[in-house]
Amino acid sequence: MTPQDITKLIVRTSMRDREAFDLLYRNTSAKLFGVCLRVLGDRAEAEEALQEVFVKIWTKADRFAVSDLSPISWLVAVARNHAVDRVRGRKHKTTDIDAALDVADPSPTPEAMVVAGGQREQVYVCLDELEADRAAAVRGAYLDGDSYLDLAARHNVPLNTMRTWLRRSLMKLRECLER
Amino acid sequence: MSGAGEMEREPEGDDVLAAEYVLGLQTAEERAAAQRRVEESRDFARLVDGWEMRFWPLAAEFVEVTPPAGIKAQIDRRLFSSSAPATVKQGSGFWSSLAVWRTLALGSLAALVAFVALPFIDPPAPQSREQMVASLAAEGSNVQYIVMYDSQTGEVGLSHLSGEPATGRDFQLWVIKGTNAPKSVGIVPGGQTARIALPDAMTKAMEIGDVFAISVEPAGGSPTGQPTGPVVAAGGLTEI
């Protein structure tokens, strides 16, 4: 599926086309389930979240038209935001990620292999310019849904310190990506 | 974690908030506030999209995992509990949800069509003449129009049922044939009824299942030639 194909499916979904919605699910649900699993770290909860994500996609597909994102980025953003909302809404994060991924297909995605193959994305170059633990914190937030609170506990620093460090890191990152 | 520059002022402002929202660093309350701003402020939404794009390469690390087989049926049950799960209908083409639209729209449509269609239909109809109707609506939107198509005139008649564009915005009518990109028919004029000429290539070419859609656009219409705002009503052509 090209990005154009996915765009068409999202636009048709916004017009209540169920066949397009079925195709969209068939072509993107594995990626979005991967997002839910990684952020939520719990398989049953990820399955529940995936359902809610596609309900959102059906009801909010028209929002894609006003977004600047590529179609798959928009879908992943919907899934990530929903999964993070779920994590923030509960008291303690399930950290049984290994168990959740036990049944998962561990082979890297085509995109990941391109990255592994040496064609390095600029964001990784810029993350390398940050101190290692701060870069790890940024990655942990994006990929694992870690909050300031989680990160402060993990790195054993006060919450405000973590916030200040990450805010500065984010501005450095932006500056690096813009040069 | 320590290093030079710890005495600098802490960065703040909307772009920092947008980045924190995208990374998911905030509490539930802070996220809810940020989400409201995304809905309400186009500028803030753009900052959020900017950070989504910056971090996008990291998303390659999300490993694809095929979800269990029953999940899609559960989604369909949540969304379409009153109807059968979507199965692929043989030869029904892309716009098979027409059946759904029909069942949704026909109840109210039947009563209206006879009345609304009258001004658009002239009595002596040659055999090659085709007249069709589409009921335009969408979930979560109060915008409703009925579109009448007459192959002889190549015009569509529009009948306004409900919903108005916000100040400084226009409704724009689009036609979508099959898998093609939407083609603009024009800005929807105000008032109860209106006639708009179809684009030249379409005047004789409309078929059952072709879709009309209305999007919200800046005053004067989409600057790009494609819909840029949310679709607030859509529907497929059916026979009268």
Interface residues (C-beta under 8 A of the other chain):
Chain A: K8 V11 R12 S14 M15 R16 D17 R18 E19 A20 F21 D22 Y25 S29 A30 K31 F33 G34 V35 L37 R38 V39 E47 L50 Q51 F54 V55 W58 T59 D62 R63 A65 V66 S67 D68 L69 S70 S73 V76 A77 R80 N81 V84 D85 V87 R88 G89 L101 A104 D105 P106 S107 P108 T109 E111 A112 V114 V115 E121 Q122 V123 Y124 E131 D133 R134 V138 R139 A141 Y142 L143 G145 D146 S147 Y148 L149 L151 H155 V157 T161 R163 T164 W165 L166 R167 R168 L170 M171 L173 R174 L177
Chain B: M1 G3 G5 E8 E10 P11 E12 D15 V16 A19 E20 V22 L23 G24 L25 Q26 T27 A28 R31 Q35 R42 A45 R46 D49 G50 E52 M53 R54 F55 W56 P57 L58 A59 A60 E61 F62 V63 E64 V65 T66 P67 P68 I71 K72 Q74 I75 R78 L79 F80 A86 V88 K89 S92 F94 W95 S96 S97 V100 W101 A138 E139 G140 I176 T179 P182 V211 A213 S215 P227 T228 G229 P230 V231 V232 A234
